Amino acid sequence: MPGELIAVERRITPADEHFVHGFFVVPPWDDEERLHIVHKLPFSDHMPDPGDEAIVGVIDTHDDDTFIPLATTTAWNFKLGAMAHWIPGRDRTIVFNTYDGTGYRGRILSVDDGDNELIAHPVFTVSRDGRYGFGHNFARVHELRPGYGYYAHGTSTPMPIAPDDDGLFRVALDTGEAKLLVSFAELAADYCPADLDQPLLIGRSLTNWSSTRLLISFRYHNRSDDTWPTAIVTMDLDGDDRHLLCDFAYVPKHFDWFDDDRLWLWATWPDTGRGFHLVTDRTGHREPVARGGLAVDGHLSRRVGGGPILTDTFPDADRLQHLYLYGPESQKAVHLGSWDSPWMGSMDLRCDLDPSWSPSGRFVTFNSIHEGFRGVYLIDVTDIASDLT
């Protein structure tokens, strides 16, 4: 890829212990860009068993990168952690997933005084205005894709193909009450093949910048060729005004909202080929982008307020993972660096970089295991990003 420039990273988590910040579209920084959410994991070489606890905490980057533990949880995995989020509009308050002995729920916690409360449903994403969390059944996910689900419950979960009482839930973060927005039965009836014979699974949910639109990706396991056909549907935050943005046939992969009306999406269409596209919500209009600039799929996000695209790659033939910035206006790519990613024996244990932005766009942080333990690393991209606009 063009624009070779290796940046200098700094590890912000302690050496010889295992830490991840979480998933790539979850903003890990507080508004002051001082506290950075992390999960301290008890081990790195096998899947968690019921009762294995991770510690949710923050790194104080203004105080020698001190780790401040906040709470423990048995609802975690290597890919997502406990989906810990800052809640926009609330002073230094986070929400993360936990298991209360009967089911998975979200816990809202004040970093300053420890006050906390349980809400009715676990969360995958938080609306950018801080009103809602959106989540799905992590026990169901564990049965189908263990690396993205939770096993604190320690039992098998029934797997009907498309139940009408399960799907995507919205939880009000002020009251803690949950509502089923769209069921698996509705998704199957409206968007899936008539002969669907495998259980549906929700992959991701994410609101647009102004928290007026929500997307979900959902999928099923095609056992004949061991693939995961995926589709993306958008809707308003009440679950209405639904639109099929990308069908199973077009193989959508990773994505982020580019602005309020368009998604930056890796997919394959017959007329525009395989690669990144800008796809317009409701209309489905699409145009190929970043061809020759970003040649492979990765965990991508756009800088808050607009600007460059941040993305990683999966391990290449030399087991290296790469980190890039791409300027949509300048159409330039900058290579930030490469890090070794040794094979862990299972895809569910792989340590993806999963890079994320800070609120101002000054910093990017990412996970890596290149030092022999899982750590969280920081790069100041102020000057680099300014060259891309």
SULBEL-V159469 format. One record per residue. N is the residue number from 1. SS is DSSP state (H for helix, E for strand, L for the rest). BURIAL is 1 if it has 16 or more other C-alpha atoms within 10 Angstrom, else 0. D_LAST is the distance of its C-alpha to the last C-alpha in Angstrom with 2 decimals. Layout:
BEGIN
n=<N;N>
ss=<SS;SS>
burial=<BURIAL;BURIAL>
d_last=<D_LAST;D_LAST>
END
This chain:
BEGIN
n=<1;2;3;4;5;6;7;8;9;10;11;12;13;14;15;16;17;18;19;20;21;22;23;24;25;26;27;28;29;30;31;32;33;34;35;36;37;38;39;40;41;42;43;44;45;46;47;48;49;50;51;52;53;54;55;56;57;58;59;60;61;62;63;64;65;66;67;68;69;70;71;72;73;74;75;76;77;78;79;80;81;82;83;84;85;86;87;88;89;90;91;92;93;94;95;96;97;98;99;100;101;102;103;104;105;106;107;108;109;110;111;112;113;114;115;116;117;118;119;120;121;122;123;124;125;126;127;128;129;130;131;132;133;134;135;136;137;138;139;140;141;142;143;144;145;146;147;148;149;150;151;152;153;154;155;156;157;158;159;160;161;162;163;164;165;166;167;168;169;170;171;172;173;174;175;176;177;178;179;180;181;182;183;184;185;186;187;188;189;190;191;192;193;194;195;196;197;198;199;200;201;202;203;204;205;206;207;208;209;210;211;212;213;214;215;216;217;218;219;220;221;222;223;224;225;226;227;228;229;230;231;232;233;234;235;236;237;238;239;240;241;242;243;244;245;246;247;248;249;250;251;252;253;254;255;256;257;258;259;260;261;262;263;264;265;266;267;268;269;270;271;272;273;274;275;276;277;278;279;280;281;282;283;284;285;286;287;288;289;290;291;292;293;294;295;296;297;298;299;300;301;302;303;304;305;306;307;308;309;310;311;312;313;314;315;316;317;318;319;320;321;322;323;324;325;326;327;328;329;330;331;332;333;334;335;336;337;338;339;340;341;342;343;344;345;346;347;348;349;350;351;352;353;354;355;356;357;358;359;360;361;362;363;364;365;366;367;368;369;370;371;372;373;374;375;376;377;378;379;380;381;382;383;384;385;386;387;388;389>
ss=<L;L;L;E;L;L;L;L;L;E;E;L;L;L;L;L;L;E;E;E;L;L;L;L;L;L;L;L;E;L;L;L;L;L;E;E;E;E;E;E;E;L;L;L;L;L;L;L;L;L;L;L;L;E;E;E;E;E;E;E;L;L;L;L;L;E;E;E;E;E;E;E;E;L;L;L;E;L;L;L;E;L;L;L;E;E;L;L;L;L;L;L;E;E;E;E;E;E;E;L;L;L;L;E;E;E;E;E;E;E;L;L;L;L;L;E;E;E;E;L;L;L;L;L;E;E;L;L;L;L;L;E;E;E;E;L;L;H;H;H;H;H;H;H;L;H;H;H;L;L;L;L;L;L;L;L;L;L;L;L;L;L;L;L;L;L;E;E;E;E;E;E;L;L;L;L;L;E;E;E;E;E;E;H;H;H;H;H;H;H;H;L;L;L;L;L;L;L;L;L;E;E;E;E;E;E;E;L;L;L;L;L;E;E;E;E;E;E;E;E;E;E;L;L;L;L;E;E;E;E;E;E;E;E;E;E;L;L;L;L;L;L;E;E;E;E;L;H;H;H;L;L;L;L;E;E;E;L;L;L;L;E;E;E;E;E;E;E;E;L;L;L;E;E;E;E;E;E;E;E;L;L;L;L;L;E;E;E;L;L;L;L;L;L;L;L;L;L;L;L;E;E;L;L;L;L;L;L;E;E;E;E;L;L;L;L;L;L;L;E;E;E;E;E;E;E;E;L;L;L;L;E;E;E;E;E;E;E;E;E;L;L;L;L;L;L;H;H;H;L;L;L;L;L;L;E;E;L;L;L;L;L;E;E;E;E;E;E;L;L;L;L;L;L;E;E;E;E;E;E;L;H;H;H;H;H;L;L;L>
burial=<0;0;0;0;0;0;0;0;1;0;1;1;1;1;0;0;0;1;1;1;1;1;1;1;1;1;1;1;1;1;0;0;1;0;1;1;1;1;1;1;1;0;1;1;0;0;1;1;0;0;0;1;1;1;1;1;1;1;1;1;0;0;0;0;1;0;1;1;1;0;1;1;1;1;1;1;1;1;1;1;1;1;1;1;1;1;1;1;0;0;0;1;1;1;1;1;1;1;1;1;0;0;1;1;1;1;1;1;1;1;1;0;0;0;0;0;0;1;1;1;1;1;1;1;1;1;1;1;0;1;1;1;1;1;1;1;1;1;1;1;1;1;1;1;1;1;1;1;1;1;1;1;1;0;0;0;0;0;0;0;1;1;1;0;0;1;1;1;1;1;1;1;1;0;0;1;0;1;0;1;1;1;1;1;1;0;1;1;0;0;0;1;0;0;0;0;0;0;1;1;1;1;1;1;1;1;1;1;1;0;1;1;1;1;1;1;1;1;1;1;1;0;0;0;0;0;0;0;1;1;1;1;1;1;1;1;1;0;1;0;0;0;1;1;1;1;1;1;0;1;1;1;1;1;1;1;1;1;1;0;1;1;1;1;1;1;1;1;1;0;0;0;0;1;1;1;1;1;1;1;1;1;0;0;0;1;0;1;1;1;0;0;1;1;0;1;1;1;1;1;1;1;1;1;0;0;1;1;1;1;1;1;1;1;1;0;0;0;0;1;1;1;1;1;1;1;1;1;0;0;1;1;1;1;1;1;1;1;1;1;1;0;0;0;0;0;0;1;1;1;1;1;1;1;1;1;1;1;1;0;1;1;1;1;1;1;1;1;1;1;0;0;1;1;1;1;1;1;1;1;1;0;0;0;1;0;0;1;0>
d_last=<18.42;16.14;14.20;17.01;16.43;18.86;18.13;21.12;22.33;24.95;27.50;28.10;31.17;34.62;35.71;38.24;37.74;35.84;32.86;30.11;27.63;28.00;26.10;22.38;21.62;23.76;21.93;24.08;23.32;25.13;23.46;24.06;22.40;25.81;27.66;26.50;28.62;30.38;33.43;36.07;37.86;41.50;41.12;38.82;41.12;42.62;41.99;42.90;46.40;47.65;47.85;45.21;43.15;39.57;38.62;35.76;34.42;31.59;30.43;30.41;27.66;28.95;32.45;32.43;30.91;34.15;34.77;36.28;38.13;38.39;40.25;41.48;41.15;42.67;40.12;37.48;36.35;34.18;31.35;31.02;32.99;34.47;31.32;31.08;28.69;28.15;29.36;27.00;29.01;31.64;31.86;31.40;32.94;32.38;33.83;34.78;37.29;40.86;44.26;47.09;49.96;50.10;46.57;42.82;41.40;38.51;39.13;37.44;37.69;37.03;35.66;37.51;40.99;41.21;42.29;41.71;42.71;42.79;41.37;42.85;40.33;37.83;34.12;31.38;28.62;28.45;27.17;24.20;26.59;29.12;31.99;32.56;32.59;32.87;34.79;37.08;40.14;39.25;42.87;42.64;39.47;41.35;44.04;41.66;38.71;39.89;36.65;35.06;38.18;40.57;44.12;45.39;47.87;49.55;50.97;50.25;48.68;50.15;47.97;48.79;46.57;45.22;46.86;46.79;46.64;43.54;39.90;36.87;37.82;36.26;37.39;37.28;36.17;38.32;41.53;40.99;42.37;41.21;41.30;41.11;38.43;38.91;41.55;41.70;44.53;42.35;39.57;42.27;43.99;40.97;38.68;40.57;43.06;46.58;47.94;45.56;47.65;45.23;44.02;40.72;38.13;35.10;32.07;29.32;28.65;25.49;24.83;21.93;19.89;22.64;25.48;26.99;26.81;27.74;27.63;30.04;30.38;33.99;35.79;39.13;40.45;41.67;44.36;45.29;42.18;40.85;37.60;36.04;35.41;32.79;32.00;29.60;30.83;29.17;31.21;31.32;32.16;35.86;35.74;36.25;34.48;33.86;32.02;31.94;28.30;29.04;32.56;34.11;34.29;30.54;30.21;27.23;25.96;23.03;20.76;18.88;18.34;14.99;16.08;19.67;20.80;19.11;19.23;17.22;20.43;22.05;25.19;27.45;28.54;31.12;29.23;25.66;26.67;25.53;21.92;19.06;19.33;18.02;21.37;22.27;24.74;28.23;27.82;26.85;24.74;22.56;20.28;19.44;15.86;14.45;17.70;17.80;14.68;16.35;20.04;21.74;22.01;21.24;21.01;17.61;15.98;12.86;11.71;13.97;12.87;10.00;6.74;7.37;10.91;13.41;16.52;19.65;22.39;26.10;28.39;28.68;31.99;31.92;31.27;27.80;24.97;21.39;18.21;14.73;11.10;9.45;6.08;7.92;6.14;5.89;9.00;9.06;11.16;12.11;15.70;16.42;20.15;23.34;26.24;29.76;30.92;34.70;36.50;38.00;40.68;39.18;35.97;36.53;36.33;33.19;30.58;27.19;24.12;23.01;19.83;18.77;16.27;17.54;17.35;14.88;12.61;13.98;16.25;16.87;20.53;22.51;26.13;27.80;31.40;31.00;33.21;36.01;35.32;32.68;30.29;27.05;24.46;21.53;18.49;16.48;12.84;11.65;10.86;9.78;7.16;5.81;5.78;3.81;0.00>
END
